[in-house]
Amino acid sequence: MKKIKLITLLCLIFSLAQSFATDLQKSDAEFVKKVQEAFQNHNSASLVSLTLWTGISEKKKKSVIKKYEREVILSMTQIEFKDSEPKLWKNWKKGGVEYTYNLPVSKEIIVHLKEGSKIKLSFGEVPIKEITLPVGKKDGKWYLLSSIKVSQKK
């Protein structure tokens, strides 16, 4: 009788673990699909809706939205969702101010672009092969992230 209860319990635990893993994969796939559709449809508003704006000033938000607008007009060939490279997402200093991201970067979206793609910047057009976007998770939901001053991080 004890063996049957133990086997039943183990089967239940295994079933729950599989269900949880499936839910995680579904969450990942849905997030990637939304980012992919934003690039395929050249829809920066979709990226805006996937971004965590906690700690982001209005000025910075406008800057990020303009960046998204420049990026989504480019032609995407492939998209990847992978674990982050910690060396890419460490804090940095600019003008004596230290910056980080508004959540820990745990994943990254890499948008591969059509060969010959160029992005318009303030100083002209520059060739670009891919766009890498930092991604973090809050309350079980994936978000695109933005930089904030370290003193703003909560």
C-alpha positions as CSV (number, residue, x, y, z in Angstrom):
1,M,0.0,0.0,0.0
2,K,2.8,2.4,0.9
3,K,4.5,1.7,-2.5
4,I,1.3,2.5,-4.4
5,K,0.9,5.8,-2.5
6,L,4.6,6.6,-3.2
7,I,4.3,5.8,-6.9
8,T,1.1,7.8,-7.1
9,L,2.7,10.8,-5.4
10,L,5.8,10.6,-7.7
11,C,3.5,10.4,-10.7
12,L,1.6,13.5,-9.5
13,I,4.8,15.4,-8.9
14,F,6.2,14.4,-12.3
15,S,2.9,15.5,-14.0
16,L,2.9,18.8,-12.2
17,A,6.6,19.4,-13.2
18,Q,5.8,18.6,-16.8
19,S,2.8,21.0,-16.8
20,F,4.9,23.7,-15.2
21,A,7.7,23.2,-17.8
22,T,5.1,23.3,-20.6
23,D,3.6,26.6,-19.3
24,L,7.1,28.1,-19.2
25,Q,7.8,27.1,-22.8
26,K,4.4,28.5,-23.8
27,S,5.2,31.8,-22.0
28,D,8.6,31.9,-23.8
29,A,7.0,31.1,-27.2
30,E,4.3,33.7,-26.8
31,F,6.8,36.4,-25.9
32,V,9.0,35.6,-28.8
33,K,6.1,35.5,-31.2
34,K,5.0,39.0,-30.1
35,V,8.5,40.4,-30.7
36,Q,8.7,38.6,-34.0
37,E,5.4,40.0,-35.2
38,A,6.4,43.5,-34.1
39,F,9.4,43.3,-36.5
40,Q,7.5,41.5,-39.3
41,N,4.7,44.1,-39.2
42,H,7.1,47.0,-38.6
43,N,5.0,47.9,-35.5
44,S,7.0,49.7,-32.8
45,A,3.9,50.1,-30.6
46,S,4.0,46.3,-30.0
47,L,7.6,46.6,-28.7
48,V,6.5,49.5,-26.5
49,S,3.7,47.3,-25.0
50,L,6.3,44.6,-24.2
51,T,8.7,46.9,-22.4
52,L,8.9,47.3,-18.7
53,W,8.8,51.1,-18.0
54,T,9.4,51.0,-14.2
55,G,12.0,53.6,-13.3
56,I,12.2,55.0,-16.8
57,S,11.8,58.8,-17.2
58,E,9.5,60.3,-19.9
59,K,12.6,61.6,-21.7
60,K,14.2,58.2,-21.7
61,K,10.9,56.5,-22.7
62,K,10.6,58.8,-25.8
63,S,14.2,57.9,-26.7
64,V,13.6,54.2,-26.4
65,I,10.4,54.5,-28.5
66,K,12.4,56.4,-31.2
67,K,15.0,53.6,-31.1
68,Y,12.2,51.0,-31.6
69,E,10.8,53.0,-34.5
70,R,14.2,53.0,-36.2
71,E,14.7,49.2,-35.6
72,V,11.3,47.8,-36.6
73,I,11.5,49.3,-40.1
74,L,14.5,47.0,-40.8
75,S,13.8,43.5,-42.4
76,M,14.1,40.6,-40.0
77,T,15.3,37.2,-41.2
78,Q,15.4,35.3,-37.9
79,I,14.8,35.7,-34.2
80,E,16.5,34.0,-31.3
81,F,15.6,33.9,-27.6
82,K,18.5,32.7,-25.5
83,D,20.1,33.0,-22.1
84,S,21.9,36.2,-21.6
85,E,25.6,36.8,-21.9
86,P,26.4,38.3,-18.5
87,K,29.4,40.2,-19.8
88,L,27.2,42.1,-22.2
89,W,24.7,43.3,-19.6
90,K,26.9,44.5,-16.7
91,N,26.6,48.1,-15.3
92,W,28.5,50.8,-17.2
93,K,29.4,54.4,-16.7
94,K,28.7,57.3,-19.0
95,G,29.6,60.9,-18.1
96,G,30.4,59.8,-14.6
97,V,26.9,58.3,-14.1
98,E,26.5,54.5,-13.5
99,Y,23.7,52.7,-15.4
100,T,22.1,49.3,-15.2
101,Y,18.8,47.8,-16.4
102,N,15.4,48.0,-14.7
103,L,15.5,44.3,-14.1
104,P,18.3,41.7,-14.1
105,V,18.9,40.6,-17.7
106,S,18.2,36.9,-17.8
107,K,17.5,36.4,-21.5
108,E,18.1,38.3,-24.7
109,I,16.3,38.5,-28.0
110,I,18.6,38.6,-31.0
111,V,16.9,39.8,-34.2
112,H,18.9,38.9,-37.3
113,L,18.5,41.3,-40.1
114,K,18.5,41.0,-43.9
115,E,22.0,41.3,-45.4
116,G,22.9,44.9,-46.3
117,S,20.6,46.4,-43.6
118,K,21.5,49.9,-42.5
119,I,20.1,51.9,-39.5
120,K,19.7,55.6,-39.5
121,L,21.5,57.3,-36.6
122,S,22.1,61.0,-35.8
123,F,25.4,60.9,-37.7
124,G,24.2,58.9,-40.7
125,E,23.4,55.4,-41.8
126,V,25.5,52.5,-40.5
127,P,25.5,48.8,-41.5
128,I,23.8,46.5,-39.0
129,K,23.5,42.7,-38.9
130,E,21.5,42.1,-35.8
131,I,19.7,43.8,-32.9
132,T,20.1,42.4,-29.4
133,L,17.5,43.3,-26.9
134,P,17.8,42.7,-23.1
135,V,15.0,40.7,-21.5
136,G,14.0,40.2,-17.9
137,K,11.2,38.5,-16.0
138,K,8.9,40.0,-13.4
139,D,5.9,38.3,-11.8
140,G,6.2,35.4,-14.3
141,K,6.1,37.7,-17.4
142,W,8.9,38.5,-19.8
143,Y,9.7,42.2,-20.6
144,L,12.0,44.1,-22.8
145,L,14.2,46.2,-20.6
146,S,15.7,49.6,-20.6
147,S,18.6,51.3,-18.9
148,I,18.3,53.3,-15.7
149,K,20.7,55.2,-13.4
150,V,21.9,52.8,-10.7
151,S,20.6,55.2,-8.0
152,Q,17.1,54.7,-9.4
153,K,17.0,50.9,-9.2
154,K,14.7,49.6,-6.5
